[in-house]
Amino acid sequence: LTWYEMQHAPGKCGNFDVCSQSGSSFFACVTRHGGREYRDSTAHGLEPRPLPGQTFTLKYLPHSETGDAECSLGLRLGKALLSRGGQRKARPGKDGGTRVVVARTPRYAPFAMPRFAGR
């Protein structure tokens, strides 16, 4: 499973347009299970967390795997697209990087609570 860091186009990010205002981003992934396609994304500024026993890969901007020309240029700061001379938000150590995330919990165990023993 691979999660890709992305940004909304200017003015397409909701009422506050956090992608343009603060150079924020979100992560999105597409996977298939049982013949159906599933799309999921995180909120802005949050990295996904693995479920128990799960391992996945995070791909930080810039990347070209999604086919989006803006994603291949990096993280935008401001409303101007990078392809049109917009300001790029540099993040040393993250830009263009890949990180593998492994859950610390080896398997899922349902939460169980004993019956209430009080009065």
C-alpha positions in Angstrom: 0.0 0.0 0.0 1.4 3.4 -1.0 0.2 6.8 0.2 1.1 9.8 -2.0 1.5 13.4 -0.7 -0.6 15.8 -2.7 -2.0 19.3 -2.8 -5.3 20.7 -4.0 -5.3 23.1 -6.9 -5.6 26.8 -5.8 -9.1 27.6 -4.8 -10.2 23.9 -4.8 -9.3 23.2 -1.1 -12.5 24.3 0.7 -13.3 27.5 2.5 -9.9 28.0 4.1 -7.7 26.9 1.2 -5.0 25.6 3.5 -3.0 24.1 0.6 -2.4 27.7 -0.8 -2.4 29.6 2.5 0.1 27.6 4.5 1.7 25.2 2.0 -0.2 22.3 3.6 -0.7 18.9 2.0 -2.6 15.7 2.4 -1.9 12.0 1.6 -4.1 9.9 -0.7 -4.1 6.2 -1.7 -6.0 4.1 -4.1 -6.2 0.3 -3.5 -8.3 -2.6 -4.7 -9.9 -5.3 -2.6 -12.5 -7.9 -3.6 -12.6 -6.4 -7.1 -13.6 -2.9 -5.9 -11.5 0.2 -5.9 -11.1 2.1 -2.6 -9.9 5.7 -2.4 -8.8 7.2 0.9 -7.2 10.4 2.1 -6.0 12.1 5.3 -6.8 15.5 6.6 -4.4 18.3 5.7 -1.1 18.3 7.7 -1.5 14.7 8.9 0.4 11.6 7.9 -1.5 8.3 7.7 -0.9 5.7 10.5 -0.9 2.0 9.9 -3.4 -0.5 11.3 -2.1 -3.3 13.5 0.1 -5.6 11.4 0.2 -3.2 8.4 3.1 -1.8 6.5 2.9 0.9 3.9 5.0 3.5 2.1 4.7 7.3 2.1 5.9 9.2 -1.0 6.6 12.8 -0.3 6.3 15.6 -2.9 7.8 15.9 -5.5 6.9 12.6 -7.2 5.6 11.6 -10.6 3.8 8.4 -9.9 0.3 10.0 -9.8 0.7 11.6 -13.2 0.0 15.1 -11.9 2.5 17.6 -13.3 2.3 19.8 -10.2 3.1 16.9 -7.9 6.3 16.4 -9.9 7.5 19.9 -9.0 7.1 19.9 -5.2 5.1 21.4 -2.4 3.5 24.8 -3.3 3.3 27.8 -1.0 0.8 30.4 -2.2 -1.9 30.4 -4.9 0.4 30.5 -7.9 1.1 27.1 -9.4 4.7 26.0 -9.5 4.5 25.5 -13.2 3.7 29.2 -13.5 6.5 30.5 -11.3 4.9 29.9 -7.8 6.9 29.7 -4.6 8.1 26.2 -3.6 8.1 25.2 0.0 11.4 23.4 0.7 11.6 20.7 3.3 15.1 19.2 3.7 15.0 15.5 4.5 11.5 15.0 3.2 11.3 16.4 -0.4 11.1 13.6 -2.9 11.7 11.1 -0.2 10.1 7.8 0.6 9.4 6.4 4.1 8.2 2.9 5.0 5.9 2.8 8.0 5.5 -0.4 10.0 2.9 -0.8 12.7 4.3 -1.4 16.2 1.2 -3.5 17.1 1.7 -7.0 15.5 -1.9 -8.0 15.4 -5.4 -6.7 16.1 -7.0 -7.6 19.4 -10.5 -6.3 20.1 -10.9 -4.2 23.2 -12.8 -6.1 25.9 -14.0 -4.7 29.2 -15.3 -6.9 32.1 -18.8 -6.3 33.4 -19.3 -3.5 35.9 -18.9 -5.0 39.4 -20.2 -2.0 41.3 -23.7 -1.1 42.5 
